[in-house]
Amino acid sequence: MAPEVMEGHDYSYPADVYSWAMLFFFIVTNEKPFSDLKTAWAVTSQVCTGHRPSVPSSVPGDLASLMKQAWDHSPEKRPDFTTIH
């Protein structure tokens, strides 16, 4: 879930982009984001303070960059789905 949604704002296309990037991370790395955190509260706290998963070096640079852009804390700085496509 995007940080702005966790902070009480409505869902939006940029929030969907953030969520897509988390799913994409899981698919590409076969790693569960935030698997080291034991509670939903811990995940929420980390996401809202800017923590993001580390993208392994095995992920190609352009894909890693795309994920990081899609995880930007500011929704307006995230790429849209047309750009992602």
PyRosetta script that sets phi, psi and omega in degrees:
from pyrosetta import init, pose_from_sequence

init()
pose = pose_from_sequence("MAPEVMEGHDYSYPADVYSWAMLFFFIVTNEKPFSDLKTAWAVTSQVCTGHRPSVPSSVPGDLASLMKQAWDHSPEKRPDFTTIH")
pose.set_psi(1, 138.2)
pose.set_omega(1, -178.3)
pose.set_phi(2, -67.4)
pose.set_psi(2, 150.4)
pose.set_omega(2, -177.9)
pose.set_phi(3, -58.0)
pose.set_psi(3, -38.1)
pose.set_omega(3, -178.3)
pose.set_phi(4, -66.3)
pose.set_psi(4, -30.9)
pose.set_omega(4, 177.1)
pose.set_phi(5, -71.2)
pose.set_psi(5, -41.3)
pose.set_omega(5, 176.8)
pose.set_phi(6, -62.3)
pose.set_psi(6, -27.7)
pose.set_omega(6, -179.7)
pose.set_phi(7, -88.1)
pose.set_psi(7, 6.2)
pose.set_omega(7, 173.0)
pose.set_phi(8, 101.9)
pose.set_psi(8, 3.8)
pose.set_omega(8, 178.4)
pose.set_phi(9, -85.8)
pose.set_psi(9, 163.2)
pose.set_omega(9, 179.9)
pose.set_phi(10, -71.9)
pose.set_psi(10, 158.3)
pose.set_omega(10, 172.9)
pose.set_phi(11, -65.6)
pose.set_psi(11, 151.7)
pose.set_omega(11, -179.6)
pose.set_phi(12, -152.4)
pose.set_psi(12, 172.2)
pose.set_omega(12, 175.7)
pose.set_phi(13, -59.2)
pose.set_psi(13, -43.0)
pose.set_omega(13, 176.7)
pose.set_phi(14, -61.5)
pose.set_psi(14, -32.8)
pose.set_omega(14, 175.9)
pose.set_phi(15, -66.5)
pose.set_psi(15, -37.2)
pose.set_omega(15, 176.2)
pose.set_phi(16, -65.1)
pose.set_psi(16, -37.0)
pose.set_omega(16, 177.5)
pose.set_phi(17, -62.2)
pose.set_psi(17, -44.2)
pose.set_omega(17, 178.1)
pose.set_phi(18, -58.7)
pose.set_psi(18, -48.6)
pose.set_omega(18, -179.8)
pose.set_phi(19, -62.9)
pose.set_psi(19, -40.5)
pose.set_omega(19, 177.3)
pose.set_phi(20, -58.4)
pose.set_psi(20, -42.6)
pose.set_omega(20, -178.6)
pose.set_phi(21, -64.3)
pose.set_psi(21, -35.3)
pose.set_omega(21, 176.1)
pose.set_phi(22, -66.1)
pose.set_psi(22, -43.9)
pose.set_omega(22, 177.5)
pose.set_phi(23, -63.5)
pose.set_psi(23, -43.1)
pose.set_omega(23, 179.7)
pose.set_phi(24, -61.4)
pose.set_psi(24, -41.3)
pose.set_omega(24, 176.0)
pose.set_phi(25, -55.6)
pose.set_psi(25, -48.0)
pose.set_omega(25, -179.7)
pose.set_phi(26, -60.9)
pose.set_psi(26, -44.6)
pose.set_omega(26, -178.8)
pose.set_phi(27, -65.1)
pose.set_psi(27, -44.8)
pose.set_omega(27, -175.5)
pose.set_phi(28, -73.1)
pose.set_psi(28, -37.6)
pose.set_omega(28, -174.2)
pose.set_phi(29, -101.0)
pose.set_psi(29, -17.6)
pose.set_omega(29, -173.4)
pose.set_phi(30, 59.5)
pose.set_psi(30, 29.9)
pose.set_omega(30, 176.9)
pose.set_phi(31, -119.5)
pose.set_psi(31, 141.0)
pose.set_omega(31, 177.5)
pose.set_phi(32, -81.5)
pose.set_psi(32, 122.7)
pose.set_omega(32, 178.2)
pose.set_phi(33, -59.6)
pose.set_psi(33, 138.2)
pose.set_omega(33, 176.4)
pose.set_phi(34, 62.9)
pose.set_psi(34, 27.9)
pose.set_omega(34, -178.3)
pose.set_phi(35, -63.8)
pose.set_psi(35, -20.1)
pose.set_omega(35, 179.1)
pose.set_phi(36, -77.5)
pose.set_psi(36, -14.2)
pose.set_omega(36, -179.9)
pose.set_phi(37, -92.5)
pose.set_psi(37, 136.3)
pose.set_omega(37, -170.0)
pose.set_phi(38, -93.8)
pose.set_psi(38, -17.0)
pose.set_omega(38, -177.0)
pose.set_phi(39, -131.9)
pose.set_psi(39, 156.4)
pose.set_omega(39, 176.4)
pose.set_phi(40, -61.9)
pose.set_psi(40, -35.5)
pose.set_omega(40, 178.5)
pose.set_phi(41, -62.3)
pose.set_psi(41, -41.1)
pose.set_omega(41, 179.4)
pose.set_phi(42, -64.2)
pose.set_psi(42, -41.5)
pose.set_omega(42, 177.9)
pose.set_phi(43, -63.7)
pose.set_psi(43, -47.7)
pose.set_omega(43, 179.9)
pose.set_phi(44, -56.9)
pose.set_psi(44, -47.1)
pose.set_omega(44, -179.5)
pose.set_phi(45, -60.2)
pose.set_psi(45, -45.4)
pose.set_omega(45, -178.8)
pose.set_phi(46, -66.6)
pose.set_psi(46, -43.9)
pose.set_omega(46, -179.9)
pose.set_phi(47, -63.4)
pose.set_psi(47, -43.5)
pose.set_omega(47, -177.3)
pose.set_phi(48, -70.1)
pose.set_psi(48, -18.9)
pose.set_omega(48, 177.1)
pose.set_phi(49, -99.9)
pose.set_psi(49, 9.2)
pose.set_omega(49, 172.5)
pose.set_phi(50, 99.6)
pose.set_psi(50, 1.4)
pose.set_omega(50, 179.3)
pose.set_phi(51, -70.2)
pose.set_psi(51, 135.9)
pose.set_omega(51, 177.0)
pose.set_phi(52, -134.6)
pose.set_psi(52, 156.1)
pose.set_omega(52, 177.9)
pose.set_phi(53, -62.2)
pose.set_psi(53, 150.0)
pose.set_omega(53, 173.7)
pose.set_phi(54, -80.0)
pose.set_psi(54, 128.3)
pose.set_omega(54, 179.5)
pose.set_phi(55, -85.9)
pose.set_psi(55, 121.3)
pose.set_omega(55, -178.9)
pose.set_phi(56, -59.4)
pose.set_psi(56, 150.5)
pose.set_omega(56, -179.5)
pose.set_phi(57, -65.5)
pose.set_psi(57, -15.6)
pose.set_omega(57, 178.0)
pose.set_phi(58, -73.4)
pose.set_psi(58, -14.3)
pose.set_omega(58, 177.6)
pose.set_phi(59, -80.8)
pose.set_psi(59, 126.9)
pose.set_omega(59, 179.7)
pose.set_phi(60, -53.7)
pose.set_psi(60, 145.2)
pose.set_omega(60, -174.5)
pose.set_phi(61, -53.4)
pose.set_psi(61, -42.3)
pose.set_omega(61, -178.3)
pose.set_phi(62, -67.7)
pose.set_psi(62, -35.8)
pose.set_omega(62, 177.7)
pose.set_phi(63, -71.8)
pose.set_psi(63, -40.4)
pose.set_omega(63, 177.5)
pose.set_phi(64, -61.7)
pose.set_psi(64, -43.1)
pose.set_omega(64, 179.0)
pose.set_phi(65, -63.4)
pose.set_psi(65, -41.6)
pose.set_omega(65, 179.2)
pose.set_phi(66, -62.2)
pose.set_psi(66, -45.0)
pose.set_omega(66, 178.0)
pose.set_phi(67, -60.2)
pose.set_psi(67, -46.0)
pose.set_omega(67, -178.5)
pose.set_phi(68, -63.1)
pose.set_psi(68, -39.3)
pose.set_omega(68, 176.7)
pose.set_phi(69, -64.0)
pose.set_psi(69, -40.9)
pose.set_omega(69, -178.4)
pose.set_phi(70, -69.9)
pose.set_psi(70, -19.2)
pose.set_omega(70, 177.6)
pose.set_phi(71, -93.4)
pose.set_psi(71, 7.1)
pose.set_omega(71, -178.5)
pose.set_phi(72, -55.4)
pose.set_psi(72, 139.9)
pose.set_omega(72, -179.5)
pose.set_phi(73, -63.3)
pose.set_psi(73, -31.0)
pose.set_omega(73, 179.8)
pose.set_phi(74, -89.4)
pose.set_psi(74, 115.7)
pose.set_omega(74, -178.3)
pose.set_phi(75, -55.4)
pose.set_psi(75, -35.7)
pose.set_omega(75, -177.4)
pose.set_phi(76, -70.6)
pose.set_psi(76, -14.0)
pose.set_omega(76, 178.7)
pose.set_phi(77, -92.7)
pose.set_psi(77, -8.0)
pose.set_omega(77, 179.6)
pose.set_phi(78, -78.1)
pose.set_psi(78, 146.7)
pose.set_omega(78, 176.0)
pose.set_phi(79, -69.2)
pose.set_psi(79, 156.9)
pose.set_omega(79, 174.8)
pose.set_phi(80, -90.5)
pose.set_psi(80, 171.7)
pose.set_omega(80, -176.8)
pose.set_phi(81, -66.4)
pose.set_psi(81, -26.7)
pose.set_omega(81, 177.0)
pose.set_phi(82, -65.8)
pose.set_psi(82, -43.1)
pose.set_omega(82, 177.7)
pose.set_phi(83, -65.2)
pose.set_psi(83, -42.2)
pose.set_omega(83, 179.5)
pose.set_phi(84, -62.0)
pose.set_psi(84, -42.4)
pose.set_omega(84, -178.5)
pose.set_phi(85, -66.0)
pose.dump_pdb("model.pdb")
